[in-house]
Amino acid sequence: MELSTSQAAQAADASFSPASSPANLAPELMGGEILVKALQAEGVQYLWGYPGGAVLYIYDALYKQDSIQHVLVRHEQAAVHAADGFARATGEVGVALVTSGPGLTNAVTGIATAYTDSIPLVVISGQTATAAIGTDAFQECDTVGITRPVVKHNFLVKDVRDLAMTVKKAFHIARSGRPGPVVVDIPKDVSFKKTAFAGYPRELEMRSYNPVKKGHSGQIRKALQLLLAAKRPYIYTGGGVLLGNACAELRELVDMLGYPVTHTLMGLGAYPASDKKYLGMLGMHGTVEANNTMQHCDVLLALGARFDDRVIGNPKHFQAADRKIIHVDVDPSVIAKRVKVDIPIVGDVKEVLAELIAMIKETDQRPDSGALTAWWAQIEAWRGRNCLKYSKGQGDVIKPQHVVETLWNLTKDTDTYITSDVGQHQMWAAQYYRFDEPRRWINSGGLGTMGVGLPYAMGIKLAKPDAEVFCITGEGSIQMNIQELATCFQYNTPVVICALNNRFLGMVRQWQEIEYSGRYSHSYMDSLPDFVKLAEAYGHRGFKIEDPALIESTLQEARRIVREEGKTVFLDFRTDPTENVFPMVQAGKGITEMLLGKDDL
């Protein structure tokens, strides 16, 4: 059972004097030891990292304890991705540890990925000794400067006496308000110098950082009146609903009002995909019904979403429609950043929804049932186009959609987590795996980072050992961090890798076909490894599947191997190289200007 932060702090401090004790009665600890005590107090159970000279005192302190499990990855980028995947699936702060110089620069992609998707991380980096900073010392880099654009905040700890409080601030900043990654840069001398340690701080006051939680009641009441008077309402949600743990409130609101709801790529699972009120994902590869409802609604409730370019398409086209917009987000900088809104509400989505629901229960006013019935009739007409229908061909080639759909049918009633990399396979996973529960869909949305799928999967499997974890990937993406197959073996985190192998960088090829007259410049994977033998070389199992009739049986066998043998399984599905992701909204087009198939090209 995981300890709360306060319980963990008490446990970590049990052998020491209270924080209020005189400093001369407190034991002296090295900076590395203080860091470990701080992580223990924060309830950290897993730490992904890679050692190097600047962090060896920290690693020595880790060696002397057994409450935090360190996972040795094969590349620092994977350390941050694995911590990120853990955070996305659990809601806890993920923690990674890297050394100075290239250790930190290798981690930047992972940090930027987490920053773009608002994922709570604390990344601890080593640094050259304080006296050598600025002298171009061995493996020195400007960590604060390099990471500043891609972190919520960063710290350079120059005094060991500040270390415990800095870690306290880092975790608080990472998990509160709009979550995000925080970097704590620790010079080597700070990690070996000693100071009196009277216990991990229990109180924290940051006058310059005080994110708003409670929404303005007057604005919420205005939103209520607008929602209840709507003739064509729509609820549009993003990753902020998941990050804010507001899914229960969202479900209560949607069911209470009977309004249609859609999710962004990052919001999948916030409301059950199996419910008829869910219209599917919207945006560039969204459904006809989701996009048309977005464009033609008269009142739009946006929750924890940011109206990004992949969702609304051309802003001028989107804003040409006559609608009222209510925008709820914990981050005020997001509201009205890309589109004009009528009722802005800054606050924690969970708290705002709870207050909105309470107001609905207190009033006798209810939605216009006649208008809502007519609105649903129009939505059902759009839905009747069945835009996700695809041809399975003559049975001689594997369609990637078929693989995902089969996987969903096999696992929809189990505790299953799906990770993906970035590309066509990501969109097919989002379209054809129907998520009914939150935090089961783990992918890189904002930054679109290839190579995240396998590290995400192993981070989740460590946190959720009894769950089934599948990584849906492509033959391009998987090779970016394929070395982590060794980590999966060493730390017994067996997952199933479903590679939709079409021998192309699929999404690049699709754009080249549509926008560049079929000039496939460097998007063909001309030389690929034997993934079956590669998996076996890392101590795992592998299968090459070319016959559509073997999709289900091979997936079942892979599940058995994971369950009974504890080995990762690499499934190399040889899929149709000509298949494209539809629907599709081209760049510069409006969200209702969709291509629905090759006939539209």
N, C-alpha and C positions, 0 to 999 in steps of 0.2 A: 504494500500500500504506500502510495507516495505521500510524503510529509508536506504539510502546508509550509509556506515560507517561514511563518513564526515558529512552528514546531521544529523545522530544520535548523533555524537559528539557535533555538534553545539547545538542541542536540549538539550542534557544533561547538557551542560555548560551555557545554556541561562541565568540562574539566578546567575551565578558566574562571577568573573572577568576573562578576557582572561588569557591564560596560561602564558603569558609574564608579568602579573602583579606582583608587589612585593608580596612576601609571606605574609607580615604582613597585606595586604589588603584582602587576601583570607580567606574564612570562615574555621573554624576548623571542620573536620568531623572525625567520628570514622572509623576504618578500614572496618568494615562491610558496612557502608554507602558508602565509596569510592568504594568498590567492586561492589555494586549495580549500582553506577554511571558509572563505567567502563563497566559493562555489557550492560547498556542502551546505552552507546556511541557506543558499537559494534553492536547495532541493535538487541540484543537478545530479542526474544519474548516469548520463552518457555524454562523452566528450569525444569529438572526432578531430584528429590532428595528425601532424607529422613533425618529428623533432628536428632541431638544428641548434647550432652553437648558442644562439641568443636566448634560447628557452630551456637550456639543459637544467638549470636550477629548478625551474617549474616542473620539468619531467622528473627530477629527483624527488621532489615533494609528492608527486603523483605516485611514485613507486612505493612510498612509505604508507600509503592508505589503500583501502579496498572498497570504499563506498561509491566511488565514481569509476565507472568502466570507461577506459580510454580505448578508442577504436583507431588503429593505425591504418589509415587509407594509403593509397599508392600515389596520390597527387593532391596537392592542397585545394585545388578547385573542388574535388570530390568531397573533401572534408566539409566545406561550407555547404555544398549541395545536400549532403547527407543530413547535416544539422538542420538545414532548411526543410527537407522532407519530413523530418521528425517534428518540427514545429508546426508545419501545415496540418499534419495528421492528428496531433495531440492538443494543439493550442498552447503548449508550453514554449518557453524560450529555448531555442536551439543554441548550442555552444560549440565553437570550433577553436582550435589552437594551432597557430602556425609560427614559423620562425621569421626572422627579419629578411629584408631584401626580396629575393625571388619567392620566398615562402609567402610573403604578403602579396606580392604582385600576382602570383598564381591564384590567390584567393579572391582577387578583385571581381572576377566574373561572377563568382558565387555571391559576393556581397551585393553587387549591382542587381543580380537577379532577385534577391530577397527584397532589396529596396524598392524596386519597381512594383512588386506585388504586395508590399507592406507586411513582410513576414518578420516576426520578432526573433532577432539573433543577437548574441554577444560573441564577437570574434576577438580573441586575444592574440595579439601579435608580439613577437619579440622585437627588440630594437638594440642597436649598438649602445655601448655604455654612454651615459649622459655627457661625459667629458669629450667624447668623440663625435657627438652629433654635429653635423655640419662640416665634417672634415673629410668626407668621402671615404669613410672607414669601410672595412670589408663588410659586405652584405648590408650596407646602410641604404635606406631609401626614405624619402619624406612620406611616411605613412599617413600622417594627418593630411598633408596636401593632396596625396594621390587619392585617398578615399573620401575626401570632403564632399564631392558631388554625388556620391552614391551611398551615403549613410544618413541615418537620422541624426546622429551625433558621433563625434569621436573624441578620445582623450589621449593625451601623452602624459604618463605618470612620471614625474621627475623626482618625487620624494616618496620613499617607502611608507612614510607615515600617512600619506594620502590614499594608499592603495585600496584599503578596505572600503572606504567611503566612495571611491571612484567606481568600484565594482557594484556597490549598492545603487549608485546613480545609473550606471549602465543598464542594469536589469530593469529598473523602474522606467527609464526612458524607452527601452526596447518594447516593453509589453503594454504600456499605457497609451491613451490617446490613439492616434493612428500608428499602429505598430511599425517597427522597422529595425534594421540592423544597426548596432552600435559597436564601434571598434575601440578596444582598449590596448594602447601601445605601451609596452613595458620594457624599458631599457634593461640590459643585462645586469647592471650594478644594482638596480632597484630590486631585482629578483633575488639577489644574494645578501643585500644589506639587511641588518636586523633592526627591529624596533619593538617597543612594548606593544603587545596585542591584548587588549582588555575585552575582546569579543567583537563580533560582527555588529555593526550599528543596527539598532532596532527602529530608529526614527530617521526620517529623511524629509528635509524641507528644501525645496528648490523654488525660490521666488520667481525666477525667470521662466519656469516651466510649470504650467498648471492647466492641462488640457480640460476643456469643457466636457462634462458628461451629461448633464441634464439639459434637455432642449427647452427653448422658450415656450412656456405654456400658451401664451397668446398666439404664437405662430402655429403651434400644434392645433389649437382650436380653429384657426383659420383654415388649416389643411383639412380638418375634419369636415367643415362645412362645404369646402370645395369637393371633397371626395364623395360625400353623400348626395350632392346635387348633380354629380356627373351623369351624363347620358352614355358616354363611351369611355369608361375608366380603364386604366391599365396600371399594373404594378411591375416595375422594372428594378431588378436587384443585381447587385454585383458582389464581389468578394468581401466587401465590408460587412455584409450580413453574416457570413461565415466567421470572419475574424472577430466580429463583435458578439459571437455566440447568440445571435438573435433569431435563429431558425425557428424555434418554438413559437416565438411571438409572430414571426412572419406567417407561419402556417395557421395560427389562430386568426390573424387578420384576414387572410385570403378566404378561409373557410367561413368566417363570419359574414363577409361582404359578398362572396360569390363572384369576385372579380377575376379576370384573367391575369396570369402572372408569367413573366419570362425571366431568364437569367443570362448574364454574360458568361463567357467562357470560364471566368473565375468564380462564378456564383453557382455552378451546377451542384445540385443536391440540397440546396437551401429549402426548396419545396419539392415534394416527390414528383419525379418525372412520370410516374404511372398515373397521376391524377389528371383528369380531363381539363382542369383549370390551368394546367401548365401547357404553354404553347410551344415549348422547345426553346433552344438557344436562339438568340437574335444576333444580328450583325452581319459581317462579311460572309460567313458561311452559316447563317441562321436560317430558320424555316420561313416559308412564305407567310404563314399565319402570324408568326412572331414579329416579322418586319412590317407587314402591312398594318397590324394592330398598333405598333409603335407609331407609325406615320399618321394613322387616322383616328387615334384616340382624342378625346377632348380634355381629359384630365390625366396627367401622368404623375405617378408617385415613384420617384427615384430613390432607392435605398442603398447606401453604401456603394454607389457606382459613380463613374466619372465622365460618362458621355464621350469615351475616347473614339479615335478615328475608326477603329475596327468595328465599333458598335453603331454609330449614327451615319457613317459614310460622309457624304458631302454636307458640311454644316449648313450651307445656304439652302440646300434642298430640305434638310430636316426642319430648319426654322421657318420655312415657308408655310408650314401647316399651322392652322389655328388651334392651339391647345394651351392649357394652363399646366405649368410644371411645378411640382412640389419636390424639393431636393433636400434630402436628409443625409448628412455626413458628419463624422467626428472632426474632419479636417476642413476648416473654413476656406483654405486656399483652393479646394477642389470645387466648391460651390460657385456656379456661374463662370467657371474658368473657360468653358468652351461654348456653352449655350446660355441664353438669357433664361432666368428662372423667375417664377412669380412669388413663391413662398419658400425662402431659404430657411432651413432649420439646422443649426449647428448643435451637435450633441451625439452621444453614444446611441447607435441605432437601436440597441436593445431597450434602453430606457425610453427613448422617444416612442417606439412602438408600444411599449407597455402603457405609457400615458395615453397614447391615441386609442388603444383598445379600451382602457378604462372610461374614456370620454364617450366612446360609442355605446358602451353598456349603460351609461348614465342617461343617454338621450333616447327619446322615442322616435326620432327621425330615422328613416331607413332608406336605402337606395330605391330609385324608381324602377320597380320590377318590370314594367312594360318596356321601358327603354333598354334595360339590361337584357331582356329576352331578345329584343331586336338586334342588339349588339352581338350577342352570342350567335345568333343566326348568321350574321355576316362573317364572324370568325370561323364558324363551322364550314361556310362556303369556301373560305380560303384554305382551311385545313383539308378540305375534300380534294385538293389538288395532289395530295400525297407526294410532296416534293422530295422526300427522302427515299422514294422507291428507286430500286436499281435492278439491273438485269444480272442474273447469275450466269449468264452465258449458256454455253452448250455443255457445261460440266467438264470442260477440258482445261480450264484455267481458274485459279483461285481469285475471287474478288475480295479485296481487303475489307469491304463492308461486311461481307459474310463472316469473316473471321471474328470481327468485333461483336457482331450480333450473336454468333454462336457462343462466344465467351460470356456475353450477358445472360443468355438463356441458361447456361450451366451454373452461373454463380450468383444470380440475382437474389436468391434466398439465403445467401451466406454472408458472413462478415468479410467483405472483399474491398481491397484498396487497389485502385488503378493509377499507375503513374504513366506519364508519357514524355517523350522528347518533343521536338518541334518540327512540324511539317504536315504533310497530308495525313499521316497516321494519327497525329494529334487531333485533327478535325474529325476524322472518321470515328475516333474514340469518343469525342464529345457528342457527336451526332447519334451514334448507334448504341452506346452503352448508356442505359437510362438510369441515372443515379437517383435513388430514393432517399439517401441519407447524406448528411453533410460531412465534409472533410474526407470523403472517399475518393475524390478526384484530385490528383496532385500533379500539377503541370506548371510550366513557366509561361505566364500570360503576357505581361507587359514587355519584358525584355526579349522573350522568344529565344531562350537559350538552348541550343542543342547540347546533348550530353548530360542532361540532368536526370533522365529517367532511371538509370541504374543506381546512381547514388541516392536518389529519392527513395527508391524501393528498398535498399538495404537499411536506410535510416528508419523507415517505417517498420520493417520487419523486426528490427531490434526493439522498437517500442511496442509493437503489436505482434508478439511471436505466434499467437494462436490464430491470427487472421491470415487469409490468403492474399498475397500481394503479386500483382501482375504488372510488368513493364511493357507497355505497347510502344514500339519504337520502329525506327527504320534502319536500313543497313548503313546509312550515313551517320546518323546521330549516335548509334550505339558505339561506334568506333572512337568517339571522342573521349569516352571515359571507360573503355572496355577493360582497362587494367584493374578496375574495381571488382572483377570476377574473383581476383585473388583475395580481396577483403571479404567478400561474401563467403568464401570457403573458410578463411581463418576464423571468422566470428560467427559461423553457423547461422547465416541469415539467408536461407534458401527462398528464392523467388522464381517466378516463371517469366521469362523474357519472350515476348511475342514480337518477332521482327517481321514487319510487313515489307518484305524485300522485293522491290520492283526494279532494282538495278539502276535507279536514278535518284538524284536529289529531287524528290517528287514534286514538292511545291515550287521549287525553282523551275523544273521542267514544265509544270502546268502554266506558270506565268509566261515562260518563253513560248509555249505553244499559242497562248491567247494574245499576248501583247507584242511578241517579237517574231511573228510569222514562222514559228517553228525552228528558230535558230537556237539549237540546244548547246549553248556555249558552256562547256565544262560542267555540265550537270549530269553526265552519264558516269556511273561508277564502273570504270573500265577494268579494274582489277579488285576482286573481293577475296577475302580469306575464306577458307572452308570453316564456317562458323561451328559446325558440329565438332570437327577436330579441335578447334580453338577452345570450345567449351570443355571438351574432355581434357585438354592440356592443363586447364586450370582446376581439374578435379571434379568437373560437373558432368552433366548429361546433355546431349544435343540431338535434335531431330531435324531433318530436312523434309518439308512437306510440299509436294507439287500437285497432289490429287485432292480436289475439293471434297471428295467422299471421306477423306481421312482427317478432316479438320476437327470434328467433334471427338473422335476416338483418341487422337493425339493429345488434345487438350486434357482429356480425362486422364490419360496416362501420365502427363506432366504433373497434374495435381496429385496423383498417387505417389509419384517419385518424391515430390516435395514433402508430402505427408509421412510416408513410410521410410524413405531413405535419407531425407534431410539434405537433398542436393538441389542446387539451382539447375533449372532446365532451360536450355536455349532452343526455342522453336523458330526455325528458319522457314517462314512461309513464303514460297515463291509466288508472288502476286502479279496480277495483270499490270504491265508497265504503262499501259495507255490510259488507265483509269484516272479520272479527275474528281476533285471534290466539288460537288454541287449541293445546294445552291451556292452561287458566288456573286458578290458585288465587286465590280472592278473599281480600282482607285479613281476617285473623282466623281463617282456615280452616287446617286441617292440610294437609301436602303431598300426602296421598293423596285429599283431597277436591277433586278436579279437575273443572272443567267441560270437556267434550270437544267441545262444539259448540253450535250454537244450540238444539238440542233440549233441552239441559240448563238453559236459561235460564228 
